[in-house]
Amino acid sequence: MKLRFVARPQELPELPEKGRIALVDLAFANGDAFQRVTQPFIEAMGDRLSMWIDHHDHEVWPRYQDDPRFRLVPKVVARACPQLVDPEICERAQPVEHLWAHADFDGCVAAAKFLLKGHPPYEEADEDARWADAPGHGFEVSERGRRLAWAMDEASVRLRSAQYIDLLFSIVRSLVDGKEPPALRDQLEGLAQGQVQRQERLRDTYFEGLTRPHPELLLLELNKNVEKSDKKFLLREMEKRARVAAIDEKGHFTVATFHDEGPKGIDLRRVPGLKGQRGFAWGKTSLDALLTALTPSL
């Protein structure tokens, strides 16, 4: 089975000439990118699309819910993708010649589990993926999972794209083989330690600039863009102090909340200009629009 990593759902790889494809932890592209990228891919694949397993809610999901080629489960139910990769779904997907996975921790664990026919690469793998992909919901993390997640966050900033993808291949190979070569172990430990140091610098640099435009909203206004993994860390830390956390990069907002479940849960997609998930969304909006949309929930 040939493994490919995909960084962004609106940039799918070129279709292989032959063979069936399974996709894990890959979202449908948002907005008009769905019509430009995702829908043409699905139509072009036909029966060559063996299985699409995902947990990133999308407005067009209902049209595929009865299609046996798809296992689409909302994120409030499946906080991470690996829990959806079980022996039954892997058997039903066969034969598979190509496996495409999202280029992050959740995607790596899901890919390794698919390659292992639905069996986790190590005992805590599913829970570690939930901890990494759904912070604030009480999931625990093993030392192995924390080191891998932090190493991958640091690598996404420090390494060039090709080097980062090479590292992901090495990680999945080690998960499937059940052993870590010494060189990979040393690299991961160095990267994880670098992430710890980066997190301390982020706290020192940004946390004095936090404001609270609403008692349950913590806001960080930035004059420059920050790395995706840095933004993820900052939002996680901010959510420990407020029900909703928002980063404003010159009018481009990234907003997160742990409180996305139940009838009183916050759906960030209600905010004009934002797209994404109930508990994590992004896009061009304003603070006034954010506060207005969230007022019934806050």
C-alpha beads as a LAMMPS data file, in Angstrom:
LAMMPS data file: protein, C-alpha beads

298 atoms
297 bonds

1 atom types
1 bond types

-500.0 500.0 xlo xhi
-500.0 500.0 ylo yhi
-500.0 500.0 zlo zhi

Masses

1 110.0

Atoms # bond

1 1 1 0.000 0.000 0.000
2 1 1 1.525 3.330 -1.068
3 1 1 1.206 6.038 1.586
4 1 1 0.810 9.748 0.757
5 1 1 0.443 12.659 3.165
6 1 1 -1.827 15.607 2.403
7 1 1 -1.265 18.930 4.155
8 1 1 -4.436 20.731 3.023
9 1 1 -7.768 19.330 1.801
10 1 1 -7.938 21.897 -1.000
11 1 1 -4.664 20.562 -2.421
12 1 1 -5.181 16.858 -3.075
13 1 1 -2.410 14.952 -4.882
14 1 1 -2.707 14.030 -8.519
15 1 1 -4.729 10.865 -9.014
16 1 1 -2.695 7.699 -9.564
17 1 1 -3.318 5.971 -12.877
18 1 1 -4.293 2.688 -11.242
19 1 1 -5.377 1.312 -7.902
20 1 1 -7.975 2.006 -5.229
21 1 1 -7.523 4.800 -2.683
22 1 1 -8.444 5.028 0.993
23 1 1 -8.345 8.378 2.790
24 1 1 -8.051 8.867 6.559
25 1 1 -8.403 12.072 8.575
26 1 1 -8.784 14.183 5.428
27 1 1 -11.516 16.818 5.506
28 1 1 -13.674 17.863 2.593
29 1 1 -12.450 21.257 1.345
30 1 1 -14.498 24.219 2.556
31 1 1 -16.380 26.782 0.494
32 1 1 -16.035 26.782 -3.263
33 1 1 -12.936 24.586 -2.915
34 1 1 -15.310 21.665 -2.388
35 1 1 -16.694 22.107 -5.911
36 1 1 -13.220 22.688 -7.342
37 1 1 -11.307 19.922 -5.551
38 1 1 -13.240 17.451 -3.392
39 1 1 -16.301 16.802 -5.538
40 1 1 -14.336 16.294 -8.801
41 1 1 -12.028 13.894 -6.957
42 1 1 -14.956 11.819 -5.657
43 1 1 -16.602 11.731 -9.082
44 1 1 -13.362 10.873 -10.902
45 1 1 -12.555 8.028 -8.500
46 1 1 -15.896 6.264 -8.647
47 1 1 -15.432 2.690 -7.397
48 1 1 -11.693 3.278 -7.100
49 1 1 -12.470 5.249 -3.948
50 1 1 -12.408 2.395 -1.471
51 1 1 -13.042 4.290 1.773
52 1 1 -13.036 7.869 3.074
53 1 1 -12.802 8.014 6.879
54 1 1 -13.101 11.420 8.486
55 1 1 -14.420 13.388 11.473
56 1 1 -14.272 17.018 10.245
57 1 1 -17.933 18.072 9.909
58 1 1 -18.957 19.431 6.519
59 1 1 -22.253 20.792 5.214
60 1 1 -22.358 18.341 2.280
61 1 1 -21.883 15.210 4.397
62 1 1 -25.600 14.251 4.299
63 1 1 -25.421 13.435 0.587
64 1 1 -22.749 10.770 1.300
65 1 1 -24.041 9.261 4.558
66 1 1 -25.627 6.253 2.805
67 1 1 -22.660 5.699 0.487
68 1 1 -20.637 2.640 1.632
69 1 1 -17.449 4.336 0.446
70 1 1 -17.645 6.835 3.316
71 1 1 -17.411 6.730 7.077
72 1 1 -18.101 10.314 8.153
73 1 1 -18.656 10.873 11.877
74 1 1 -19.035 14.312 13.541
75 1 1 -16.192 15.515 15.684
76 1 1 -18.394 15.742 18.769
77 1 1 -18.759 11.947 18.441
78 1 1 -15.299 11.031 17.122
79 1 1 -12.860 13.456 18.688
80 1 1 -10.027 11.924 16.640
81 1 1 -9.939 9.882 13.460
82 1 1 -8.084 6.714 14.597
83 1 1 -11.051 5.533 16.673
84 1 1 -13.000 5.213 13.398
85 1 1 -10.356 2.944 11.859
86 1 1 -11.333 -0.530 13.055
87 1 1 -10.819 -4.053 11.655
88 1 1 -14.297 -4.159 10.099
89 1 1 -13.894 -0.907 8.161
90 1 1 -10.386 -1.872 7.017
91 1 1 -11.634 -5.224 5.771
92 1 1 -14.567 -3.597 3.984
93 1 1 -12.223 -1.155 2.234
94 1 1 -10.075 -3.842 0.626
95 1 1 -8.431 -4.002 -1.806
96 1 1 -6.475 -0.765 -1.266
97 1 1 -3.343 0.181 -3.197
98 1 1 -3.032 3.819 -2.050
99 1 1 -3.533 5.350 1.395
100 1 1 -3.777 9.140 1.803
101 1 1 -3.599 10.665 5.277
102 1 1 -3.607 14.119 6.827
103 1 1 -0.089 15.315 7.620
104 1 1 -0.408 15.592 11.406
105 1 1 -0.323 13.431 14.530
106 1 1 -3.940 12.328 14.199
107 1 1 -3.369 11.412 10.555
108 1 1 -0.172 9.474 11.286
109 1 1 -1.850 7.349 13.949
110 1 1 -4.874 6.760 11.703
111 1 1 -2.603 5.742 8.805
112 1 1 -0.592 3.361 10.965
113 1 1 -3.801 1.823 12.313
114 1 1 -5.164 1.344 8.789
115 1 1 -1.918 -0.324 7.708
116 1 1 -2.256 -2.601 10.750
117 1 1 -5.760 -3.623 9.583
118 1 1 -7.551 -1.612 12.248
119 1 1 -5.374 -2.486 15.225
120 1 1 -3.719 0.363 17.191
121 1 1 0.073 0.641 16.861
122 1 1 0.334 0.863 20.656
123 1 1 -2.163 0.587 23.498
124 1 1 -2.776 4.287 24.137
125 1 1 -2.734 5.411 20.494
126 1 1 -6.448 6.220 20.115
127 1 1 -6.559 8.186 23.370
128 1 1 -3.349 10.030 22.480
129 1 1 -4.908 11.088 19.180
130 1 1 -8.005 12.356 20.999
131 1 1 -5.780 14.320 23.395
132 1 1 -3.894 15.886 20.480
133 1 1 -6.933 16.649 18.314
134 1 1 -9.493 17.620 20.970
135 1 1 -7.790 19.485 23.824
136 1 1 -9.811 20.418 26.873
137 1 1 -12.114 17.398 26.807
138 1 1 -10.351 15.450 29.547
139 1 1 -8.386 13.001 27.400
140 1 1 -5.135 11.640 28.791
141 1 1 -1.868 11.319 26.922
142 1 1 0.945 8.820 27.265
143 1 1 4.550 9.959 27.405
144 1 1 5.061 8.361 23.998
145 1 1 2.153 10.263 22.485
146 1 1 3.161 13.593 24.011
147 1 1 6.707 13.262 22.697
148 1 1 5.479 12.363 19.201
149 1 1 2.916 15.188 19.101
150 1 1 5.363 17.810 20.354
151 1 1 8.095 16.592 18.020
152 1 1 5.756 16.853 15.045
153 1 1 4.644 20.355 16.067
154 1 1 8.265 21.474 16.265
155 1 1 9.160 19.739 13.009
156 1 1 6.318 21.514 11.180
157 1 1 8.043 24.814 11.992
158 1 1 11.707 23.869 11.864
159 1 1 11.869 21.542 8.848
160 1 1 11.247 22.214 5.192
161 1 1 8.077 20.652 3.779
162 1 1 9.845 17.690 2.160
163 1 1 11.829 16.991 5.331
164 1 1 8.673 17.145 7.428
165 1 1 6.897 14.645 5.175
166 1 1 9.941 12.354 5.306
167 1 1 9.741 12.477 9.093
168 1 1 6.054 11.513 9.000
169 1 1 6.886 8.514 6.829
170 1 1 9.550 7.466 9.348
171 1 1 7.102 7.852 12.230
172 1 1 4.389 5.762 10.566
173 1 1 6.947 3.115 9.615
174 1 1 8.133 2.927 13.244
175 1 1 4.539 2.694 14.498
176 1 1 3.754 -0.153 12.103
177 1 1 7.032 -1.961 12.818
178 1 1 6.668 -1.501 16.573
179 1 1 10.191 -0.170 17.015
180 1 1 12.001 3.149 16.730
181 1 1 15.449 3.207 15.097
182 1 1 17.992 5.016 17.327
183 1 1 18.461 7.868 14.839
184 1 1 14.716 8.519 14.694
185 1 1 14.430 8.325 18.483
186 1 1 17.193 10.907 18.912
187 1 1 15.622 13.186 16.310
188 1 1 12.195 13.008 17.943
189 1 1 13.596 13.671 21.408
190 1 1 15.507 16.706 20.154
191 1 1 12.442 18.090 18.389
192 1 1 10.183 17.494 21.398
193 1 1 12.603 19.323 23.669
194 1 1 12.714 22.176 21.181
195 1 1 8.909 22.384 21.325
196 1 1 9.000 22.633 25.133
197 1 1 11.384 25.565 24.857
198 1 1 9.260 27.142 22.118
199 1 1 6.168 26.933 24.320
200 1 1 7.961 28.806 27.099
201 1 1 8.983 31.552 24.650
202 1 1 5.419 31.827 23.374
203 1 1 4.090 32.293 26.894
204 1 1 6.670 34.983 27.637
205 1 1 6.139 36.782 24.316
206 1 1 2.375 36.859 23.913
207 1 1 0.501 36.305 27.147
208 1 1 0.915 39.824 28.511
209 1 1 -1.007 41.092 25.473
210 1 1 -4.186 39.152 26.191
211 1 1 -7.416 41.119 26.589
212 1 1 -10.931 40.166 27.672
213 1 1 -13.561 42.002 25.582
214 1 1 -16.167 39.731 27.176
215 1 1 -15.879 37.848 30.515
216 1 1 -15.870 34.522 28.648
217 1 1 -13.776 35.546 25.624
218 1 1 -9.988 35.851 25.681
219 1 1 -8.468 37.738 22.730
220 1 1 -4.925 37.980 21.403
221 1 1 -4.350 40.656 18.759
222 1 1 -1.247 40.191 16.612
223 1 1 0.462 42.493 14.123
224 1 1 2.025 39.530 12.345
225 1 1 1.057 35.975 11.463
226 1 1 2.316 33.148 13.652
227 1 1 3.106 29.539 12.790
228 1 1 0.140 27.159 12.723
229 1 1 1.528 24.985 15.536
230 1 1 2.275 28.095 17.649
231 1 1 -1.278 29.302 17.141
232 1 1 -2.594 25.924 18.219
233 1 1 -0.562 26.062 21.423
234 1 1 -1.599 29.638 22.212
235 1 1 -5.286 28.845 21.719
236 1 1 -5.045 25.784 23.943
237 1 1 -3.460 27.800 26.730
238 1 1 -5.991 30.617 26.334
239 1 1 -8.911 28.175 26.513
240 1 1 -7.765 27.182 29.985
241 1 1 -8.686 30.706 31.083
242 1 1 -11.827 31.460 29.062
243 1 1 -14.743 29.696 27.413
244 1 1 -13.735 31.028 23.977
245 1 1 -10.250 31.920 22.725
246 1 1 -9.614 34.074 19.660
247 1 1 -6.499 35.195 17.822
248 1 1 -6.856 38.225 15.547
249 1 1 -4.171 38.497 12.854
250 1 1 -5.122 41.800 11.199
251 1 1 -8.759 40.809 10.719
252 1 1 -8.186 37.110 10.125
253 1 1 -9.567 35.354 13.178
254 1 1 -8.863 31.872 14.499
255 1 1 -11.328 30.942 17.240
256 1 1 -11.545 27.881 19.483
257 1 1 -13.751 26.597 22.278
258 1 1 -13.967 23.404 24.298
259 1 1 -17.694 24.024 24.767
260 1 1 -19.094 22.672 21.502
261 1 1 -21.287 19.831 22.797
262 1 1 -24.934 19.611 23.764
263 1 1 -27.878 21.961 23.172
264 1 1 -26.063 24.834 24.928
265 1 1 -22.801 24.209 23.108
266 1 1 -21.145 26.948 21.082
267 1 1 -21.128 26.589 17.305
268 1 1 -18.418 28.900 15.987
269 1 1 -19.703 28.429 12.446
270 1 1 -22.533 30.835 13.349
271 1 1 -20.055 33.711 13.251
272 1 1 -20.256 35.483 9.858
273 1 1 -17.043 34.945 7.923
274 1 1 -15.836 31.927 9.899
275 1 1 -15.635 28.380 8.543
276 1 1 -14.468 25.078 10.005
277 1 1 -15.838 23.050 12.913
278 1 1 -18.244 23.761 15.749
279 1 1 -15.390 24.178 18.202
280 1 1 -12.659 25.480 15.886
281 1 1 -13.144 27.960 13.068
282 1 1 -11.267 30.596 11.122
283 1 1 -11.744 33.337 8.554
284 1 1 -12.175 37.058 7.953
285 1 1 -14.511 38.631 10.503
286 1 1 -14.541 41.297 13.193
287 1 1 -14.610 41.352 16.966
288 1 1 -18.084 42.940 16.899
289 1 1 -19.390 40.159 14.632
290 1 1 -17.824 37.538 16.881
291 1 1 -19.366 38.987 20.038
292 1 1 -22.771 39.467 18.420
293 1 1 -22.910 35.888 17.132
294 1 1 -21.724 34.379 20.408
295 1 1 -23.826 36.506 22.791
296 1 1 -26.650 33.926 23.209
297 1 1 -24.083 31.279 24.206
298 1 1 -21.727 33.348 26.335

Bonds

1 1 1 2
2 1 2 3
3 1 3 4
4 1 4 5
5 1 5 6
6 1 6 7
7 1 7 8
8 1 8 9
9 1 9 10
10 1 10 11
11 1 11 12
12 1 12 13
13 1 13 14
14 1 14 15
15 1 15 16
16 1 16 17
17 1 17 18
18 1 18 19
19 1 19 20
20 1 20 21
21 1 21 22
22 1 22 23
23 1 23 24
24 1 24 25
25 1 25 26
26 1 26 27
27 1 27 28
28 1 28 29
29 1 29 30
30 1 30 31
31 1 31 32
32 1 32 33
33 1 33 34
34 1 34 35
35 1 35 36
36 1 36 37
37 1 37 38
38 1 38 39
39 1 39 40
40 1 40 41
41 1 41 42
42 1 42 43
43 1 43 44
44 1 44 45
45 1 45 46
46 1 46 47
47 1 47 48
48 1 48 49
49 1 49 50
50 1 50 51
51 1 51 52
52 1 52 53
53 1 53 54
54 1 54 55
55 1 55 56
56 1 56 57
57 1 57 58
58 1 58 59
59 1 59 60
60 1 60 61
61 1 61 62
62 1 62 63
63 1 63 64
64 1 64 65
65 1 65 66
66 1 66 67
67 1 67 68
68 1 68 69
69 1 69 70
70 1 70 71
71 1 71 72
72 1 72 73
73 1 73 74
74 1 74 75
75 1 75 76
76 1 76 77
77 1 77 78
78 1 78 79
79 1 79 80
80 1 80 81
81 1 81 82
82 1 82 83
83 1 83 84
84 1 84 85
85 1 85 86
86 1 86 87
87 1 87 88
88 1 88 89
89 1 89 90
90 1 90 91
91 1 91 92
92 1 92 93
93 1 93 94
94 1 94 95
95 1 95 96
96 1 96 97
97 1 97 98
98 1 98 99
99 1 99 100
100 1 100 101
101 1 101 102
102 1 102 103
103 1 103 104
104 1 104 105
105 1 105 106
106 1 106 107
107 1 107 108
108 1 108 109
109 1 109 110
110 1 110 111
111 1 111 112
112 1 112 113
113 1 113 114
114 1 114 115
115 1 115 116
116 1 116 117
117 1 117 118
118 1 118 119
119 1 119 120
120 1 120 121
121 1 121 122
122 1 122 123
123 1 123 124
124 1 124 125
125 1 125 126
126 1 126 127
127 1 127 128
128 1 128 129
129 1 129 130
130 1 130 131
131 1 131 132
132 1 132 133
133 1 133 134
134 1 134 135
135 1 135 136
136 1 136 137
137 1 137 138
138 1 138 139
139 1 139 140
140 1 140 141
141 1 141 142
142 1 142 143
143 1 143 144
144 1 144 145
145 1 145 146
146 1 146 147
147 1 147 148
148 1 148 149
149 1 149 150
150 1 150 151
151 1 151 152
152 1 152 153
153 1 153 154
154 1 154 155
155 1 155 156
156 1 156 157
157 1 157 158
158 1 158 159
159 1 159 160
160 1 160 161
161 1 161 162
162 1 162 163
163 1 163 164
164 1 164 165
165 1 165 166
166 1 166 167
167 1 167 168
168 1 168 169
169 1 169 170
170 1 170 171
171 1 171 172
172 1 172 173
173 1 173 174
174 1 174 175
175 1 175 176
176 1 176 177
177 1 177 178
178 1 178 179
179 1 179 180
180 1 180 181
181 1 181 182
182 1 182 183
183 1 183 184
184 1 184 185
185 1 185 186
186 1 186 187
187 1 187 188
188 1 188 189
189 1 189 190
190 1 190 191
191 1 191 192
192 1 192 193
193 1 193 194
194 1 194 195
195 1 195 196
196 1 196 197
197 1 197 198
198 1 198 199
199 1 199 200
200 1 200 201
201 1 201 202
202 1 202 203
203 1 203 204
204 1 204 205
205 1 205 206
206 1 206 207
207 1 207 208
208 1 208 209
209 1 209 210
210 1 210 211
211 1 211 212
212 1 212 213
213 1 213 214
214 1 214 215
215 1 215 216
216 1 216 217
217 1 217 218
218 1 218 219
219 1 219 220
220 1 220 221
221 1 221 222
222 1 222 223
223 1 223 224
224 1 224 225
225 1 225 226
226 1 226 227
227 1 227 228
228 1 228 229
229 1 229 230
230 1 230 231
231 1 231 232
232 1 232 233
233 1 233 234
234 1 234 235
235 1 235 236
236 1 236 237
237 1 237 238
238 1 238 239
239 1 239 240
240 1 240 241
241 1 241 242
242 1 242 243
243 1 243 244
244 1 244 245
245 1 245 246
246 1 246 247
247 1 247 248
248 1 248 249
249 1 249 250
250 1 250 251
251 1 251 252
252 1 252 253
253 1 253 254
254 1 254 255
255 1 255 256
256 1 256 257
257 1 257 258
258 1 258 259
259 1 259 260
260 1 260 261
261 1 261 262
262 1 262 263
263 1 263 264
264 1 264 265
265 1 265 266
266 1 266 267
267 1 267 268
268 1 268 269
269 1 269 270
270 1 270 271
271 1 271 272
272 1 272 273
273 1 273 274
274 1 274 275
275 1 275 276
276 1 276 277
277 1 277 278
278 1 278 279
279 1 279 280
280 1 280 281
281 1 281 282
282 1 282 283
283 1 283 284
284 1 284 285
285 1 285 286
286 1 286 287
287 1 287 288
288 1 288 289
289 1 289 290
290 1 290 291
291 1 291 292
292 1 292 293
293 1 293 294
294 1 294 295
295 1 295 296
296 1 296 297
297 1 297 298
